[in-house]
Structure formats: structure tokens, C-alpha cells
Amino acid sequence: MDLLVGNRARGWALWKALITYDYHKLSNKAIADEQWNIINVIMEDYETER
């Protein structure tokens, strides 16, 4: 996968997880926790590629 395509996909996934986390953080802990885990996976993936 092209580096730019990968970064764009990672950015979209991070955006979606952040939006979903923020929406559910007070109303649905299970969904919020799942999104928080996704955010951490994205950040770890970014750190290992640098």
C-alpha cells in the first residue's frame, strides 16, 4: 500500500473512532471502550511505522 494511501486511511479511521468515542462516552461505555481501544491501536501502528 502506498504510504499516502495508508496515512489517509489511518486518518479516516482515527477521525471515525474519535467521533464515535465522543458521542458514546457518557451514554454507552461498551462502545466508548471499543473506540478507545481502536484509537490506541491506530496510534501504536503509527508509532511503529515512524
N, C-alpha and C positions, 0 to 999 in steps of 0.2 A: 504494500500500500504506500502510496506517495505520502511524504511527510506532511505536506499541506492538507491533504485529504484527512489524514489521521488526526491532525490538530483540530481541524474543523469539526470532525465527528466527536472528538473528545469535548470540545467546547459546547457543542449542542447537547451532549449527554449531561455535562455539568450544569448547564443552564436549566435543563428539564428537571434534574434531580433537585436543584436548589429551589425552583419554583414549587415543585410538589412538596418538598420538605416544609417550606414556609407555610404553605396552605394548610397542611395537616398537623403541624407541630403541636397545636393545642387541642385538636379535635380527634385525632386518630394516631395514637402513639405507635402502633404497629407499622403503619405506612411511613410515618416520620422516621422511625428507626431504620426501616429498609432503605429509605432515600439517603439517610446519613451514612449508612454502610456503602452505598453506591458512590457517594461523594468521596469517601475515603479511598475506595478502590481507584477511582479516577485520579485522585491526587497522588497515590502511590505509583500508579502506572506512569504518570508524568515525571515524577522524581526519578524513576529507574531509567527512563529514556534520555534524560538530560546528560 
